[in-house]
Amino acid sequence: MSFFPIYLEMTARRCLVIGGGAVAERKIANLLEVDAKVTVISPDVSENIARWSKANSIQLKARRYQAGDLAGFEMVFVATDDGRVNAEVYQEGRSRGVWVNAADDPAHCDFILPSVLRRGDLTVAVSSRGQSPALARTVREELEIYFSREYEQLAALAAETRAELRKRSLHVSFETWRKALSGDVRQLLMRGEVARAKSHLLKELGVAP
């Protein structure tokens, strides 16, 4: 299988989750984090899934999957530990042009989910093409040590600075950006000196504050 790394706009995307256990709960939490529109089908659900339903964060159908349930959805996440259900959902997805992800079942997946590290707008995804999720998670946990919390501020500062340069119709090369971001800016952010960090970044980019 060959997978193409891609980031999708998920706001209001119609997503179906089949299953109501711990794995389904993690998928739902991640989908809600990116503002997807989530429907869940499962006769039994965890406390958190029930709470999301009561809060109208998701739509819940308290029953088992039935043929035809994929109508109107763009992406489906199966988390049932039932190979028969995985196969049926995958075949329906193929016939309807709906992307399907079946947990721990790459043969019935149109896409797989990487292990993800988030630092604000900075997102680092690690994948083993579904062959070793444990390895992907191990690498992601190692990256967490390097990409410490100030990277969230660094991402926000870089975005703010880039927007300011675009308003001023100024172009800065990638190499100049690379050197500027790898300099003392992070140290200033770690000390909480955000204003000085921005001033220093502009200076390193060759732009007057």
Residue, then its C-alpha position, 0 to 999 in steps of 0.5 A: m500500500s502507498f500512502f500520500p501524506i496530506y493535511l485536510e481541512m476538517t471544519a464542518r466535514r461530515c464524519l461517521v464513527i462506528g463504535g463506542g469504546a476507547v478507540a472510538e472515543r479517541k477518534i471522536a476527541n480528535l475530530l471535535e478538536v478540528d471542528a468536524k461534524v461527527t455522527v456516532i453509531s454504536p449500541d453502547v458508548s463510553e461515558n465521554i461519548a454519552r456526555w458529548s451526545k448530551a451536550n449536542s457536540i455529536q449526533l448519536k445513533a444507539r444501534r449497530y451499523q447497517a448497510g446504507d449508513l454511509a450515505g451523506f458522509e465524507m469520511v468514516f472511522v470504524a472502531t469495532d474490533d469486528g473484521r466483518v464490519n470493517a469489510e462491509v463498511y469498506q465495501e460500502g465506502r468504495s461504492r459510495g466514494v467515501w473514505v474509510n479508516a478501520a482501526d488496526d486493519p490497513a487492508h480495509c483503509d483508504f487512509i491511515l492516521p499518523s501519531v501526531l504532535r501539536r504545538g499550537d499551529l505547528t503539527v508534526a505527524v509520524s507514520s509507519r504506513g500502518q505497519s507499526p503504530a507503536l514505533a510511530r508513537t515512540v518516535r513522536e514521544e521522542l520528538e516531544i522532547y525536542f519540540s518543547r512548549e515554546y514552539e507553540q509561541l514560535a509558530a504563532l510569532a512566525a505566522e504573525t511576522r509573515a503576515e506583517l511582511r506580506k502586508r508590507s510586500l516584503h519577500v524573505s528567502f527560506e534560508t534567511w527564515r531558517k537562520a532567523l528561526s534557529g537563532d536566539v528567538r527561542q531562548l527569548l521566548m523561553r524567558g517570556e520576552v515575546a516583544r524582544a523575540k519579535s524584534h530580534l526575529l525582524k532584525e534577523l530577517g533584515v527588516a526594520p521593526 
